[in-house]
């Protein structure tokens, strides 16, 4: 449970950090003494040019959520489903038959069979519970991998847009960092 919480916290922090880093715009310096009005005009035109040439709109991209739905909480411990009682009943029935045939004491055989049946049913239930927990953990890992891939794709698109935007502004005499 603690590991699931740590993974969930890491995924949320990664998404927040990735989104904030992605939304950072390059710093533009007017290297040829362009006026603030000219710089604003050039930035607007380069923004439109970069969107047209890359097909990426940074405003739409930044507002597109990449967070997957919150992972389902770990399944609650399974309720008692009567498997131990059924195991005891089966064991008692089998033990009674075997006890009667083997030593003529059906009661002793039934008691032994019931005990064995309870243990066997409990073991089977624990294996099923462990398998369910493993499946839940695998689903959570898959969701996290999908989330990370979506963030990486979003980051790559933003980098493509920024390269086009920078190329346009550099062509107009600006220095970018």
C-alpha positions as CSV (number, residue, x, y, z in Angstrom):
1,X,0.0,0.0,0.0
2,X,2.8,2.4,0.9
3,X,4.5,1.7,-2.4
4,X,1.3,2.5,-4.3
5,X,1.1,5.8,-2.5
6,X,4.7,6.7,-3.3
7,X,4.1,5.8,-7.0
8,X,0.9,7.9,-7.1
9,X,2.7,10.9,-5.5
10,X,5.6,10.6,-8.0
11,X,3.2,10.4,-10.9
12,X,1.3,13.6,-9.8
13,X,4.6,15.5,-9.2
14,X,5.9,14.4,-12.6
15,X,2.8,15.6,-14.3
16,X,2.9,19.0,-12.5
17,X,6.6,19.5,-13.2
18,X,6.3,18.3,-16.8
19,X,3.4,20.7,-17.4
20,X,5.2,23.7,-15.8
21,X,8.4,23.0,-17.8
22,X,6.5,22.6,-21.0
23,X,4.6,25.9,-20.6
24,X,7.9,27.9,-20.3
25,X,8.4,30.2,-23.3
26,X,11.8,31.0,-24.7
27,X,13.3,34.3,-23.6
28,X,13.4,36.7,-26.6
29,X,16.0,39.5,-26.8
30,X,15.7,42.2,-29.5
31,X,19.3,42.0,-30.8
32,X,18.7,44.6,-33.6
33,X,17.1,47.2,-31.2
34,X,13.6,46.4,-32.3
35,X,11.0,48.4,-30.4
36,X,8.7,46.7,-27.9
37,X,5.8,47.2,-30.3
38,X,7.8,45.6,-33.2
39,X,8.8,42.7,-31.0
40,X,5.2,42.1,-30.0
41,X,4.1,42.2,-33.6
42,X,6.9,39.8,-34.6
43,X,6.2,37.4,-31.8
44,X,2.5,37.3,-32.8
45,X,3.4,36.7,-36.4
46,X,5.9,34.0,-35.5
47,X,3.4,32.4,-33.2
48,X,0.9,32.1,-36.1
49,X,3.6,30.9,-38.5
50,X,4.9,28.2,-36.0
51,X,1.3,27.0,-35.4
52,X,0.6,26.9,-39.2
53,X,3.9,25.0,-40.0
54,X,3.8,22.5,-37.2
55,X,0.1,22.1,-36.7
56,X,0.6,22.6,-33.0
57,X,-1.2,25.2,-30.9
58,X,0.6,25.6,-27.6
59,X,-2.5,27.0,-25.9
60,X,-4.5,24.0,-26.9
61,X,-1.7,21.6,-26.1
62,X,-1.2,23.1,-22.6
63,X,-4.9,22.9,-21.8
64,X,-5.2,19.3,-23.0
65,X,-5.1,17.1,-19.9
66,X,-2.8,14.1,-20.0
67,X,-3.6,12.9,-16.6
68,X,-5.2,9.5,-16.6
69,X,-8.2,8.9,-14.4
70,X,-7.2,8.4,-10.8
71,X,-6.2,4.8,-10.3
72,X,-8.7,2.7,-8.5
73,X,-8.0,2.3,-4.9
74,X,-6.5,-1.0,-3.9
75,X,-9.2,-3.6,-3.6
76,X,-10.5,-3.9,-0.1
77,X,-9.7,-7.1,1.7
78,X,-12.0,-9.8,0.4
79,X,-15.0,-10.5,2.5
80,X,-15.4,-13.9,4.0
81,X,-17.0,-15.9,1.2
82,X,-17.5,-19.1,3.1
83,X,-14.7,-21.0,1.3
84,X,-13.2,-22.3,4.6
85,X,-16.6,-23.5,5.8
86,X,-17.2,-25.3,2.5
87,X,-13.7,-26.7,2.7
88,X,-14.4,-28.0,6.2
89,X,-17.6,-29.6,5.1
90,X,-16.0,-31.3,2.1
91,X,-13.1,-32.4,4.3
92,X,-15.4,-33.7,7.0
93,X,-17.4,-35.7,4.5
94,X,-14.3,-37.2,2.9
95,X,-12.7,-37.8,6.3
96,X,-15.8,-39.6,7.6
97,X,-15.8,-42.0,4.7
98,X,-12.1,-42.6,4.9
99,X,-12.2,-42.9,8.7
100,X,-15.0,-45.4,8.6
101,X,-13.3,-47.5,6.0
102,X,-9.8,-47.3,7.5
103,X,-10.4,-47.7,11.2
104,X,-14.1,-47.8,11.8
105,X,-14.1,-44.3,13.4
106,X,-16.1,-41.9,11.2
107,X,-16.0,-39.1,13.8
108,X,-12.2,-39.0,14.1
109,X,-11.9,-39.1,10.2
110,X,-14.5,-36.3,9.9
111,X,-12.6,-34.1,12.4
112,X,-9.3,-34.6,10.7
113,X,-10.9,-34.1,7.2
114,X,-12.6,-30.8,8.4
115,X,-9.3,-29.5,9.7
116,X,-7.5,-30.3,6.4
117,X,-10.4,-28.8,4.4
118,X,-10.2,-25.5,6.3
119,X,-6.4,-25.3,5.7
120,X,-6.7,-26.1,2.0
121,X,-9.5,-23.6,1.4
122,X,-7.7,-20.9,3.3
123,X,-4.5,-21.5,1.2
124,X,-6.5,-21.4,-2.0
125,X,-8.2,-18.1,-0.9
126,X,-4.8,-16.5,-0.1
127,X,-3.5,-17.4,-3.5
128,X,-6.6,-15.9,-5.1
129,X,-6.2,-12.7,-3.1
130,X,-2.5,-12.4,-4.0
131,X,-3.3,-12.9,-7.7
132,X,-5.9,-10.1,-7.4
133,X,-3.4,-7.7,-5.8
134,X,-0.8,-8.5,-8.4
135,X,-3.3,-7.8,-11.2
136,X,-4.2,-4.4,-9.5
137,X,-0.5,-3.5,-9.3
138,X,0.0,-4.4,-13.0
139,X,-2.9,-2.2,-14.0
140,X,-1.6,0.7,-12.0
141,X,1.9,0.3,-13.6
142,X,0.2,0.3,-17.0
143,X,-1.7,3.5,-16.2
144,X,1.5,5.2,-15.1
145,X,3.4,4.1,-18.3
146,X,0.5,5.4,-20.4
147,X,0.6,8.7,-18.4
148,X,4.4,9.1,-18.9
149,X,4.1,8.4,-22.6
150,X,1.4,11.0,-23.0
151,X,3.5,13.6,-21.1
152,X,6.6,12.7,-23.3
153,X,4.5,13.1,-26.5
154,X,3.1,16.5,-25.3
155,X,6.7,17.6,-24.4
156,X,7.9,16.6,-27.8
157,X,5.2,18.5,-29.6
158,X,5.9,21.6,-27.5
159,X,9.6,21.4,-28.4
160,X,8.7,21.1,-32.1
161,X,6.6,24.2,-31.9
162,X,9.3,26.1,-29.9
163,X,11.9,25.2,-32.6
164,X,9.7,26.7,-35.3
165,X,8.9,29.8,-33.2
166,X,12.6,30.3,-32.5
167,X,13.5,29.9,-36.1
168,X,11.0,32.5,-37.2
169,X,12.2,35.0,-34.5
170,X,15.9,34.4,-35.2
171,X,15.2,35.1,-38.9
172,X,13.8,38.5,-37.8
173,X,16.9,39.4,-35.8
174,X,16.1,38.3,-32.3
175,X,18.2,36.2,-30.0
176,X,16.5,33.4,-28.0
177,X,17.4,31.5,-24.9
